[in-house]
Amino acid sequence: MQFIIHQKSDWQKVADSILPEFKNNILLLKGNLGAGKTTFTQFLIKNLGSEDEVSSPTYSIVNEYNSPKGKIFHFDLYRLKNIDEVYDIGIEEYLDNSYLCIIEWPEVYEAELQGLNFHTMTIENTGESREISFD
């Protein structure tokens, strides 16, 4: 699926469109700084019925949200330098005990996901818009 975002409210259409497509509990979010990964996550978590305030997990590494369907964990792996640091935060326990895990900056962990089913969303900031691909 492909989308183009011109304004913040367009994120709602993206969330509405991809939610019915979710078949796995892991979503990898890729994109440069300021691309809109956390903004998208805010819309997605609200669509899942959570009333929690959604913020970037840049410093906490993982934020937890409640939803009627179960726990949602939102990771930011940007500051982690190697796979050992990812395992040190207990990522496997989160993956095993969640309705959904959203992972920003997944590159440090992505090779470990081989054999698992997950979705990937890539957001490219073109300056005038955001181009999104979801699979």
Phi, psi and omega in degrees: 000144181234143179218154171234129181253124177252333180216162186304323182294341178295338179299331180298319178297323179295311179300316179300322184284323186272336181305316178295343182272349183295124176236352183229160183264013178236129176235119176267128178249119181243145178162159181287174177303133178078010182289331180122016182299313180288324177299314176301316181301322177301313180294317182297313182294323176296318178297333179276005174090008179281141175256005181289150174284126182260128178223168181290134177271028184306315184266329180276343183075321178219135173245146180245135179232148176261142174218162178301337181269348180137186182289140174241129177245133184240113184255150169230106184265013185305317186274354181278133189265339182205172185295329179299321178294326178294315179294328179297332178278356177080034186303325182297322178295320177298314182298323182284340188236039183227157167281320181209138171241122178253122186240109173276146180055056186280357190304323181293340185245347190303321181297331180287345181274356180303133183095345176261156176266134179206164175256153176231132173238127177247131181241122178247124177272111181269357183101315179260338182205180173242131176254125187242136169235141182227133173219000000 
